[in-house]
Amino acid sequence: QALRLTVREKELKKKEKELMKQRRALLEELQDLLRDDDTDEKITSLLDRMNAVHTEMVKEKQAYLQSLKDFLSIQQVGKLVLFEQRFAEELRRLLSKHGSRRPPPRR
């Protein structure tokens, strides 16, 4: 089970990484359009593309969770979803508490 979970999670992370890359590029493009005071039509088109990327991200996450049902019980999937959420929240909390300080370089 652990191996299959790891493989599926790795596949999801790869897809998410690509979609986030697309989203960042679209955000940069939006910034340029707004800076140049471009037309509303171009901005609307770009926002639609950003929405499509977001929708694709949601679909990928749904497909991932659905695929887990092949080898996990619904209870296990639910526990995993809660764990992932709590882990992300705790990580954000710790990062904000300690700031974005980097550890000192190793010698």
BAFI-3210 file (N, C-alpha, C; in Angstrom, 3 decimals, decimal comma, padded with zeros to 6 digits):
// residues 107
n [1|2|3|4|5|6|7|8|9|10|11|12|13|14|15|16|17|18|19|20|21|22|23|24|25|26|27|28|29|30|31|32|33|34|35|36|37|38|39|40|41|42|43|44|45|46|47|48|49|50|51|52|53|54|55|56|57|58|59|60|61|62|63|64|65|66|67|68|69|70|71|72|73|74|75|76|77|78|79|80|81|82|83|84|85|86|87|88|89|90|91|92|93|94|95|96|97|98|99|100|101|102|103|104|105|106|107]
n.u [000,815|001,878|003,861|002,385|000,848|002,847|003,832|001,569|001,204|003,552|003,194|001,005|002,190|004,055|002,389|001,053|003,181|003,835|001,459|001,456|003,665|002,709|000,702|002,204|003,516|001,323|000,467|002,603|002,313|-000,177|000,486|002,126|000,250|-001,468|000,279|000,860|-001,515|-003,430|-006,011|-009,356|-010,367|-008,132|-007,178|-009,361|-009,382|-006,951|-007,445|-009,428|-007,903|-006,253|-008,162|-008,859|-006,520|-006,532|-008,881|-008,059|-006,110|-007,692|-009,186|-007,139|-006,393|-008,775|-008,918|-006,663|-007,357|-009,563|-008,301|-006,908|-008,716|-008,537|-006,836|-006,946|-009,080|-012,175|-012,180|-009,442|-008,615|-009,953|-008,653|-006,100|-006,529|-007,217|-004,810|-002,975|-003,995|-003,774|-001,025|-000,027|-001,094|000,220|002,856|002,790|002,186|004,458|006,430|005,607|005,796|008,521|009,497|010,973|013,550|016,709|018,634|021,895|024,829|026,490|029,622]
n.v [-001,200|001,272|001,761|001,989|004,217|006,158|006,242|007,167|009,616|010,904|011,133|012,896|015,173|015,833|016,580|018,707|020,448|021,188|022,471|024,581|025,945|026,828|028,497|030,459|031,641|032,702|034,550|036,339|037,284|038,506|040,542|042,072|042,833|044,425|046,398|047,611|048,689|047,325|046,065|045,304|042,982|041,366|040,981|039,689|037,337|036,226|035,841|033,911|031,798|031,377|030,508|028,115|026,638|026,438|024,930|022,570|021,785|021,175|019,058|017,163|016,633|015,538|013,237|011,907|011,389|009,753|007,619|006,499|004,950|002,512|000,950|001,753|002,008|003,858|005,126|005,266|006,942|009,262|009,816|010,305|012,646|014,440|014,364|015,423|018,034|019,061|018,825|020,614|023,015|023,171|023,354|025,828|027,433|027,082|028,111|030,779|031,553|031,368|032,959|033,604|032,854|031,615|028,711|028,939|028,852|025,738|024,624]
n.w [000,000|000,825|-001,066|-003,455|-002,787|-002,530|-005,164|-006,584|-005,315|-006,028|-008,784|-008,814|-007,619|-009,572|-011,713|-010,472|-010,078|-012,701|-013,452|-011,606|-012,514|-014,980|-013,988|-012,620|-014,802|-016,145|-014,227|-014,254|-016,841|-016,580|-014,812|-016,479|-018,441|-016,912|-016,068|-018,479|-018,981|-020,504|-022,778|-021,661|-022,738|-023,298|-020,729|-019,551|-021,066|-020,259|-017,520|-017,752|-018,748|-016,539|-014,728|-015,940|-015,575|-012,794|-012,454|-013,671|-011,848|-009,623|-010,692|-011,087|-008,430|-007,487|-009,102|-008,197|-005,485|-005,935|-007,206|-005,130|-003,836|-004,956|-003,490|-000,857|001,995|002,295|004,720|005,264|003,185|003,920|006,367|005,399|003,878|005,929|007,395|005,507|005,242|007,875|008,241|006,296|007,300|009,791|008,955|007,600|009,807|011,450|009,752|009,524|012,162|012,722|010,805|007,606|007,904|007,052|007,788|009,355|007,256|006,621|007,910]
ca.u [000,000|002,714|004,535|001,404|000,512|003,988|003,867|000,448|001,466|004,628|002,571|000,220|003,107|004,637|001,355|000,835|004,343|003,690|000,337|001,899|004,568|001,820|000,026|003,174|003,719|000,122|000,474|003,569|001,686|-001,211|001,172|002,546|-000,945|-001,963|001,262|000,735|-002,899|-003,939|-007,465|-010,116|-010,545|-006,918|-007,132|-010,408|-008,897|-005,909|-008,102|-010,087|-006,844|-005,849|-009,241|-008,759|-005,410|-007,022|-009,833|-007,260|-005,481|-008,739|-009,488|-006,034|-006,483|-009,930|-008,551|-005,712|-008,108|-010,374|-007,417|-006,479|-009,742|-008,168|-006,096|-007,213|-010,504|-012,638|-011,717|-008,027|-008,534|-010,370|-007,571|-005,003|-006,923|-007,064|-003,386|-002,348|-004,456|-003,168|000,413|000,191|-001,378|001,298|004,042|002,599|002,263|005,855|007,179|005,261|006,291|009,969|009,870|011,586|014,989|017,407|019,618|023,247|025,523|027,333|031,064]
ca.v [000,000|002,466|001,994|002,504|005,572|007,012|006,396|008,037|010,954|011,456|011,505|014,102|016,294|016,190|017,311|019,975|021,301|021,726|023,416|025,771|026,649|027,523|029,560|031,540|032,320|033,494|035,679|037,306|037,875|039,398|041,717|042,868|043,428|045,485|047,474|048,278|049,178|046,665|046,021|044,415|041,695|040,567|040,625|038,686|036,099|035,692|035,356|032,657|030,777|031,088|029,711|026,768|025,962|026,116|023,826|021,372|021,388|020,538|017,764|016,247|016,235|014,636|011,967|011,287|010,834|008,649|006,488|005,880|003,993|001,214|000,149|002,225|002,107|005,245|005,637|005,594|008,124|010,385|010,101|010,898|014,013|015,225|014,467|016,366|019,378|019,461|018,956|021,870|024,110|023,221|023,845|027,276|028,056|027,095|029,036|032,154|031,787|031,525|033,792|032,871|032,812|030,415|028,277|029,406|027,908|024,719|024,828]
ca.w [000,000|000,956|-002,335|-004,410|-002,365|-002,867|-006,626|-006,991|-004,794|-006,854|-010,054|-008,564|-007,384|-010,863|-012,449|-009,774|-010,327|-014,055|-013,439|-010,870|-013,432|-015,912|-013,238|-012,404|-016,085|-016,402|-013,291|-014,786|-018,015|-016,068|-014,278|-017,644|-019,051|-016,034|-016,092|-019,777|-019,077|-021,702|-022,946|-020,788|-023,419|-023,096|-019,311|-019,357|-021,673|-019,394|-016,308|-018,122|-018,831|-015,171|-014,159|-016,520|-014,892|-011,449|-012,613|-013,958|-010,587|-008,812|-011,315|-010,814|-007,022|-007,391|-009,723|-007,268|-004,345|-006,453|-007,505|-003,872|-003,429|-005,518|-002,517|000,497|002,335|002,322|006,016|005,113|002,319|004,760|007,309|004,630|003,552|007,161|007,702|004,570|005,580|009,152|008,022|005,576|008,240|010,784|008,264|007,425|011,130|011,862|008,898|009,863|013,518|012,684|009,672|006,484|008,153|006,611|008,778|009,007|006,363|007,274|007,699]
c.u [000,853|003,403|003,576|001,004|001,620|004,059|002,769|000,678|002,549|004,082|001,764|001,135|003,744|003,644|001,103|001,972|004,231|002,563|000,695|002,850|003,743|001,143|000,962|003,410|002,517|000,045|001,449|002,983|000,587|-000,592|001,606|001,351|-001,464|-001,010|001,132|-000,654|-003,562|-005,464|-008,109|-010,273|-009,327|-006,827|-008,165|-009,972|-007,846|-006,504|-008,840|-009,069|-006,362|-006,896|-009,190|-007,626|-005,843|-007,988|-009,095|-006,575|-006,485|-009,075|-008,399|-006,084|-007,648|-009,593|-007,582|-006,457|-008,961|-009,512|-006,947|-007,471|-009,483|-007,508|-006,223|-008,717|-010,892|-012,219|-010,251|-007,831|-008,904|-009,288|-006,388|-005,301|-006,758|-005,597|-002,716|-002,721|-003,777|-001,664|000,732|-000,046|-000,260|002,576|003,963|002,745|003,710|006,687|006,871|005,785|007,790|010,432|010,481|013,099|015,561|018,387|021,005|023,936|026,391|028,785|031,752]
c.v [001,255|002,788|002,567|003,934|006,544|007,274|007,353|009,470|011,648|011,921|012,797|015,303|016,760|017,018|018,676|020,953|021,955|022,761|024,694|026,606|027,450|028,706|030,742|032,333|033,207|034,704|036,761|038,030|038,862|040,685|042,640|043,566|044,595|046,683|048,303|048,853|048,637|046,574|045,026|043,037|040,795|040,097|039,544|037,331|035,436|035,137|034,041|031,513|030,383|030,209|028,272|025,975|025,552|024,925|022,521|020,866|020,651|019,164|016,739|015,745|015,263|013,267|011,191|010,633|009,648|007,418|005,773|004,824|002,606|000,324|000,642|002,213|003,587|005,905|006,080|006,829|009,362|010,794|010,754|012,356|014,914|015,414|015,499|017,806|019,887|019,676|020,286|023,073|024,270|023,760|025,353|028,016|028,160|028,073|030,484|032,513|032,095|032,415|032,947|032,849|031,506|030,005|028,785|028,388|026,943|024,998|023,512]
c.w [000,000|-000,363|-003,366|-004,074|-002,766|-004,369|-007,082|-006,525|-005,631|-008,207|-009,904|-008,402|-008,691|-011,683|-011,809|-010,041|-011,704|-014,101|-012,691|-011,727|-014,444|-015,228|-012,996|-013,677|-016,415|-015,471|-013,748|-015,996|-017,596|-015,527|-015,422|-018,284|-018,219|-016,023|-017,374|-020,000|-020,341|-021,686|-021,986|-021,410|-023,194|-021,647|-019,009|-019,897|-020,786|-018,099|-016,575|-018,196|-017,435|-014,484|-014,679|-015,861|-013,488|-011,497|-012,864|-012,688|-009,694|-009,373|-011,032|-009,375|-006,827|-007,959|-008,822|-006,107|-004,783|-006,690|-006,241|-003,400|-004,010|-004,470|-001,069|000,745|002,335|003,637|005,916|004,238|003,127|005,743|006,603|004,295|004,778|007,523|006,811|004,906|006,850|009,019|007,338|006,490|009,253|010,159|008,051|008,753|011,593|011,042|009,247|011,252|013,512|011,542|008,583|006,635|007,654|007,693|008,382|008,111|007,150|006,967|007,540]
res [q|a|l|r|l|t|v|r|e|k|e|l|k|k|k|e|k|e|l|m|k|q|r|r|a|l|l|e|e|l|q|d|l|l|r|d|d|d|t|d|e|k|i|t|s|l|l|d|r|m|n|a|v|h|t|e|m|v|k|e|k|q|a|y|l|q|s|l|k|d|f|l|s|i|q|q|v|g|k|l|v|l|f|e|q|r|f|a|e|e|l|r|r|l|l|s|k|h|g|s|r|r|p|p|p|r|r]
***
